[in-house]
Amino acid sequence: MSRYRPPRSHGTALITPEGEARMRAELHELWHVRRPQVTQSVSEAAAQGDRSENAEYTYGKKMLREIDSRVRFLTKRLENLKVVSERPSDPNKVYFGAWVTIEDDDGARSRYRIVGPDELDLKLNLISIDSPLARALLGKALDAEVRVHTPTGEQTVYIVEIDYP
């Protein structure tokens, strides 16, 4: 058996205006702030002489490779993303960018925003449009009963509120 793994897809190529702004800010920070600082420290470490046993030089070069890799990724990804800034024609249904409040059978409420895979942040209640919950919610109307397939089994939730920023 081979060790070949097909390349992972980057997910749906949609992003909110806020997510695009965060990605552009990260790109700017890496290219115009972090990279010049690391380049300066690498040149100072190189001036010290023997580079083969110079940990600061080796670490700095590694950091430059990581920064350049992330810059390449962000640049290519931003080129392929479609920014969704307009509100949907039917605000009573769940679409990309919506804040959705759901309630489970026990009466516990949760509020999530459906965003692109590049914006995923569970601490901020941002879930990917590619997630099982988001896929189950998409296109559903207010007060709808939604069945979600989770790793622990099927769960039923009810859409209590839909809001678009």
Number of C-alpha atoms within 10 A of each C-alpha: 3 4 5 6 6 6 6 6 6 9 12 15 16 21 24 21 15 12 18 19 12 13 18 15 12 15 21 13 13 17 16 11 11 15 18 13 14 19 16 12 17 19 13 13 19 16 11 10 10 10 13 8 9 13 11 15 23 15 15 20 17 13 17 18 13 12 18 15 11 16 19 12 12 15 13 11 14 16 9 10 16 15 16 16 13 11 13 15 7 10 14 16 21 26 25 22 26 21 20 22 18 24 18 15 10 7 10 9 14 14 16 20 27 28 27 26 20 19 20 18 13 11 7 10 15 19 22 24 27 15 14 14 20 21 15 17 24 16 14 16 20 18 16 14 17 19 14 17 13 11 8 6 7 9 14 13 24 20 23 17 18 21 14 16 9
